[in-house]
Amino acid sequence: MKYYLFLFGILLSSLAAPAQSIGPLIDKTGEFNPQLQKVVPLGSEGFVALLLDQPEAPRSLTIRTFDIEETMKAERVLTLSDRGLPAQLEGAFRWGDRLTVLTSIYYPGPRRNNLILRQYTLPDLEEISAQLIEEAYTPRNLRIPFGYSLSADQSRLLVYGWSYSLPEDPVRLKLQVFNRELETEWVRNYILPFKNETFYLYGSLLDAQGNAYLLCEEYQGNPGGLSGVNERKIKQIILYGGKDLERPRQFSIEPGKLILSGIRFALDQNDQLIGAGLYRKRSRSKYEGFITVRIDGPADRLGHQLLPVNKNQYKNAATEVPGRQPSGTNSYNFRDFTVDHLFLQDSALYVLGEQLIDNQSQFPPFEYNDIIIARINQDRYLDWVIRIPKRQEGFWEDLGKFSYRAFHQDGKLQLLYNNLNASRSGTSGNTVFATISKKGEVEFNDVSSEIQSRQPITPYPVKSWSLGGEQLLLFGIKTEKGELETMVITIPWEELEE
């Protein structure tokens, strides 16, 4: 049943906006400065920017559309919360010719979370619909009870809700699949054989038939123990649900006496679930290599394969960075990597990760180091491993500045990152755009001048987006007379590759 927003007193407002240059996306007006949270690329048509007045406790959401020439076309301001109720921006994406926005609001009295879906025309932001599509009940607003995913062909949308009661109670999940007209194709309410306090749901995928994969973990240790989380007791689980399944099928990754890290998943061209991550022995801190996981459709069996990376392979994987003496090139420090991206191209699997070291005994405590890339062929053998050496030190909030952004388009794998030579200020070093070939060859381009000629900013590569492969949209911070100003600039893609 669909409940429309006016039943809940949610206020929607629309402000007509004249054409204006993008300039600073964050204005210095009003009590609260809107903060850029998300960008939805529209290809050669431009992009959508979504800004919150207060990211930690938002009351309003501002949506703006821009064309490829950086001119604002429309603006809409939504009231997310009144009476101080907790609200969140859960997601935004282009679905066909519409902008779809998901927000939530929590009512502490009945302990109810409402997930609200809104759709707008592009680029005018005229409202098409606004409705409540999911509810979940939680004691407090501590964890995100909702999730969603689009099928690869964008014909269907999966939405799930996790109602959390007592910690020792079983997990209750509700799955819904909608078509583009927001008609419900199927709904399932599952009670899972896991306790709320030991279960973690970190992602989902929707196949071409409209069936759902849920990517989960179960902690088989003592939750909340003084000794912290024991990695040996984390069990990787995949659940497969659909309209014809009264109970979801369950698959566990059983690597024996190994510890897995950062498993990422995708659906290949045959609609088969494939994943990859890192593994190590329980007695060691360094990784042994990569692991691949595959479920052959329709969810009938699971298998995994280990792809070792020895000491010499890791050392030799380091690439030379022009004009730099890379730190740690000849050392063997294959540890503390997170797997960030998984790309499929020409039946090959590309796995990308970054080394993030948390060392509270040093100041600043975090190290943002090497980027590692592996290519795994269709027979699930390792073609090559490369490592782009870099070393930066900072705090957790520096992630956007010191980490990297990966782009996978037109058969190319490309990276954007800052090489700051351990400087927190961002005033030294350079910004690098790297292109990786199918053979693992890397071409480095220093794009600092292309950026600084537009605005003298400290770029944040994590907050950058491709606009149809024609323009790069890049977020940064500019210091003007001692004050910080946030900026967004666009750069032609061809300038990055020159």
Secondary structure, 3 states (H helix, E strand, C coil): CCEEHHHHCCCEEEECCCCCECCCCCCCCCCCCCEEEEEEECHHHCEEEEEECCCCCCCEEEEEEECCCCEEEEEEEEECCCCCCCEEEEEEEEECCEEEEEEEEEECCCCEEEEEEEEEECCCCCEEEEEEEEEEECCCCCCCCEEEEECCCCCEEEEEEEECCCCCCEEEEEEEEEECCCCEEEEEEEEEEEEHHHEEEEEEEECCCCCEEEEEEEECCCCCCCCCCCHHHEEEEEEEECCCCCCCEEEECCCCCEEEEEEEEEECCCCCEEEEEEEEECCCCCCCEEEEEEEECCCCEEEEEEEECCHHHHHHCECCCCCCCCCCCCCCCCCCEEEEEEEEECCEEEEEEEEEEECCCCCCCEEEEEEEEEEECCCCCEEEEEEECCCEEECHHHHHHHCEEEEEECCEEEEEEEECCCCCCCCCCEEEEEEECCCCCEEEEECHHHHHCCCCEEEEEEEEEEECCCEEEEEEEEEECCEEEEEEEEEEHHHHHC
